[in-house]
Amino acid sequence: MNIVVVSGSPRPQRTSHQVALEIISRLSKVENLSVTLLDVKEANFPNLDYTYKKNPSANETMKYFSETVAASDGIIIVSPEYNGSFSGALKNTIDYFYGEFSKKVIGVVSVSTGRMGGIRAVMDLQKLILALGAFPLPKYLTTPEVQNLFSNSVLVDDRYAKHMDNFLEEFLWLTEAVKNQKEKNYLKIAI
Ligand SMILES: Cc1cc2nc3c(=O)[nH]c(=O)nc-3n(C[C@H](O)[C@H](O)[C@H](O)COP(=O)(O)O)c2cc1C
């Protein structure tokens, strides 16, 4: 299966990127998975004027995002919580695309330095996922007090690591189920 991890913070000193890298590291150990990072900060898309498919200035990075999302079976979005929602740069990046996300399973991971772990970013992202015609994974992963979870880029909090593994297992289960369904003949309404 093809899995995409979107890292949603545009900040030079971002902490949520470490969570995205940890997810990639864990998924890379799973058999028969290919995992790709799409990085909102590196992509650095300008404020949306034209969506990708109608954009006279579309660049190679936009093309890469479009093709990578379209070819994926499941997507994990990692976002910091900013002012009670998800990252604006992430929203700007996603708004370039639409059909590419259709019928993808999307799992949400929020990251925060606070004790609530970014739950408000999760709730808003799940609504965005519905608007994209994608399937929000019911289980989500919040990341409270991210500043205490890593030491020299190594995840040192066993409790959070267990939450992450449980989230990833649920994500892979639903992604595989939907992928299998897409490969089958399915019921159609005969009119
Ligand atoms: C503009 C801005 C708004 C923020 N708002 C919130 C917030 O509403 N709730 C919260 O828990 N943390 C908030 N934070 C702190 C983030 O949780 C913190 O920056 C964390 O490290 C994740 O973001 P990062 O990946 O960009 O570092 C905010 C940070 C910024 C820069």
The ligand as an ORCA input file, in Angstrom:
! r2SCAN-3c Opt
* xyz 0 1
  C       0.325     30.940     15.878
  C       0.332     29.881     16.933
  C      -0.843     29.573     17.580
  C      -0.861     28.559     18.537
  N      -2.054     28.217     19.108
  C      -2.116     27.138     19.924
  C      -3.371     26.668     20.399
  O      -4.423     27.179     20.086
  N      -3.389     25.590     21.216
  C      -2.217     24.968     21.580
  O      -2.293     23.979     22.316
  N      -1.009     25.378     21.128
  C      -0.938     26.443     20.310
  N       0.283     26.860     19.810
  C       1.502     26.180     20.227
  C       1.766     24.947     19.371
  O       1.082     23.911     20.005
  C       3.248     24.684     19.316
  O       3.847     25.630     18.446
  C       3.632     23.265     18.940
  O       5.032     23.211     19.002
  C       3.159     22.733     17.600
  O       3.410     23.587     16.505
  P       4.747     23.518     15.571
  O       4.806     22.177     14.952
  O       4.578     24.616     14.579
  O       5.917     23.719     16.489
  C       0.332     27.884     18.884
  C       1.518     28.225     18.227
  C       1.533     29.187     17.255
  C       2.810     29.497     16.528
*
